[in-house]
Amino acid sequence: MRAAIAREFTELMKTSLPGLLAEALKNVNGEGGSSTATGAQNNKTDNVPPARGCDYRSFKACNPPVLTGKKDAVATFDWVIRMEAAICLSKCRMDQVVKFASNSLREEASHWWEGVRQAKGDTAVDSMLWNDLKALVIKNFCPRNEIEKVEREFLNLKAGNMTHRQYTTRYNELARLVPHLITTEERKISCYIQGLSDKVRTFIKANTPTTFDSVVELSGVVYDDLALNDAAIEEPKKRPSFSNKRTGGKLFGARQKRARVEEPTVCKKCGKEHAGECILGSNLCYKCVQTWHYSRECPQQFKCYNCGDAGHLSRECPKPKMGKSGKGRVPRKKKRDPEQRLVRMR
């Protein structure tokens, strides 16, 4: 009896076991039991609680920015970016965003928002999402003329006297406002290199970097090297000093350093050749550099070589002619006639 039951069970297992294994594999792989899985998924969805959101105190703790309403594209885009960061950090619900963000509007922006609420109605405003509010803010406080100003500033941005960090920061601030001008990585790199100084731009182009981060890093290294070289050139060269025991002073070599005399050059202001600063248009006398008269009235313009007084020439001097000794002019001796000399000798 037992042997017969064992044989029947063995034959039953041989015939039904492969089918059971195939069905089990289908259920594991997701091919079968769709109704069971769908029901479980529905039960799971029903058990998920609704999004809790946050209260306004938690939103204020994230330091949302304030928008005053000035027609400034940079300030407006900065408000949008910082507000999106505060929204993400506070984890508020989408139906709370507009209500919380609109409370950060001040002055002109607050008056504008009140006009929008009156025009659209409270129901329409309460149903607005963040993208709707962002589009309205950008349209009103970033008019086309302000965007064009930013575009011109971005395309004409030059490093000039700015440091590397200042130039890079300003470039990134403007680049995020005009993304349509730098749609590719190559275009972004080209605009950045174009604003660098000639020395830095030549070196960067010679190395041909392929990413924007590598361009910024390489240009920073070049800026530091140029700064060190300029400091070394501007530093005065120290010459050895030798003490002079007789005078007690210090001399450079055997003699003191003489003041360098400026050579006269053609002045770009007056067109004449002279040395030093030009006094054209300064109401000064061109001869004695005094302020109480002009050159045509200068008492030092005529100086007598005979008496040394100003105001007349030597040929017009009323005083007797002076010799080299300063005691009057010595009359010249007349040459004697040789015939008269012979008569006297006889």
Secondary structure as the mmCIF struct_conf table of DSSP 4:
data_model
#
loop_
_struct_conf.conf_type_id
_struct_conf.id
_struct_conf.beg_label_comp_id
_struct_conf.beg_label_asym_id
_struct_conf.beg_label_seq_id
_struct_conf.end_label_comp_id
_struct_conf.end_label_asym_id
_struct_conf.end_label_seq_id
HELX_RH_AL_P HELX_RH_AL_P1 ARG A 2 ASN A 29
TURN_TY1_P TURN_TY1_P1 GLY A 30 GLY A 30
BEND BEND1 GLU A 31 GLY A 32
HELX_RH_AL_P HELX_RH_AL_P2 SER A 34 ASN A 47
BEND BEND2 VAL A 48 VAL A 48
HELX_LH_PP_P HELX_LH_PP_P1 PRO A 49 ALA A 51
HELX_RH_AL_P HELX_RH_AL_P3 TYR A 56 LYS A 60
TURN_TY1_P TURN_TY1_P2 ALA A 61 CYS A 62
STRN STRN1 LEU A 67 LEU A 67
BEND BEND3 LYS A 71 LYS A 71
HELX_RH_AL_P HELX_RH_AL_P4 ALA A 73 SER A 90
TURN_TY1_P TURN_TY1_P3 LYS A 91 LYS A 91
HELX_RH_AL_P HELX_RH_AL_P5 MET A 94 ALA A 101
HELX_RH_3T_P HELX_RH_3T_P1 SER A 102 SER A 104
STRN STRN2 LEU A 105 LEU A 105
TURN_TY1_P TURN_TY1_P4 GLU A 107 GLU A 107
HELX_RH_AL_P HELX_RH_AL_P6 GLU A 108 LYS A 120
HELX_RH_AL_P HELX_RH_AL_P7 ASP A 122 ASP A 126
TURN_TY1_P TURN_TY1_P5 SER A 127 SER A 127
HELX_RH_AL_P HELX_RH_AL_P8 TRP A 130 PHE A 141
BEND BEND4 CYS A 142 CYS A 142
HELX_RH_AL_P HELX_RH_AL_P9 ARG A 144 LEU A 155
TURN_TY1_P TURN_TY1_P6 ASN A 156 ASN A 156
TURN_TY1_P TURN_TY1_P7 GLY A 160 ASN A 161
HELX_RH_AL_P HELX_RH_AL_P10 HIS A 164 ALA A 175
TURN_TY1_P TURN_TY1_P8 ARG A 176 LEU A 177
HELX_RH_3T_P HELX_RH_3T_P2 PRO A 179 LEU A 181
BEND BEND5 THR A 184 THR A 184
HELX_RH_AL_P HELX_RH_AL_P11 GLU A 185 GLN A 194
TURN_TY1_P TURN_TY1_P9 GLY A 195 GLY A 195
BEND BEND6 LEU A 196 LEU A 196
HELX_RH_AL_P HELX_RH_AL_P12 ASP A 198 ASN A 207
BEND BEND7 THR A 211 THR A 211
HELX_RH_AL_P HELX_RH_AL_P13 PHE A 212 GLU A 234
BEND BEND8 GLU A 235 GLU A 235
HELX_LH_PP_P HELX_LH_PP_P2 PRO A 236 PRO A 240
STRN STRN3 PHE A 242 SER A 243
TURN_TY1_P TURN_TY1_P10 LYS A 245 THR A 247
BEND BEND9 GLY A 249 GLY A 249
STRN STRN4 LYS A 250 LEU A 251
STRN STRN5 PHE A 252 PHE A 252
TURN_TY1_P TURN_TY1_P11 GLY A 253 ALA A 254
STRN STRN6 ARG A 255 ARG A 255
HELX_LH_PP_P HELX_LH_PP_P3 GLN A 256 PRO A 264
STRN STRN7 THR A 265 VAL A 266
TURN_TY1_P TURN_TY1_P12 LYS A 268 CYS A 270
BEND BEND10 GLY A 271 LYS A 272
STRN STRN8 GLU A 273 HIS A 274
BEND BEND11 ALA A 275 GLY A 276
TURN_TY1_P TURN_TY1_P13 LEU A 280 GLY A 281
BEND BEND12 SER A 282 SER A 282
TURN_TY1_P TURN_TY1_P14 TYR A 286 CYS A 288
BEND BEND13 THR A 291 HIS A 293
HELX_RH_3T_P HELX_RH_3T_P3 SER A 295 GLU A 297
TURN_TY1_P TURN_TY1_P15 PRO A 299 GLN A 300
BEND BEND14 GLN A 301 GLN A 301
STRN STRN9 LYS A 303 LYS A 303
TURN_TY1_P TURN_TY1_P16 TYR A 305 CYS A 307
STRN STRN10 ALA A 310 ALA A 310
BEND BEND15 GLY A 311 HIS A 312
HELX_RH_3T_P HELX_RH_3T_P4 SER A 314 GLU A 316
BEND BEND16 LYS A 319 LYS A 319
HELX_LH_PP_P HELX_LH_PP_P4 PRO A 320 MET A 322
TURN_TY1_P TURN_TY1_P17 LYS A 324 SER A 325
BEND BEND17 GLY A 326 LYS A 327
HELX_LH_PP_P HELX_LH_PP_P5 ARG A 329 ASP A 337
HELX_RH_AL_P HELX_RH_AL_P14 PRO A 338 MET A 345
#
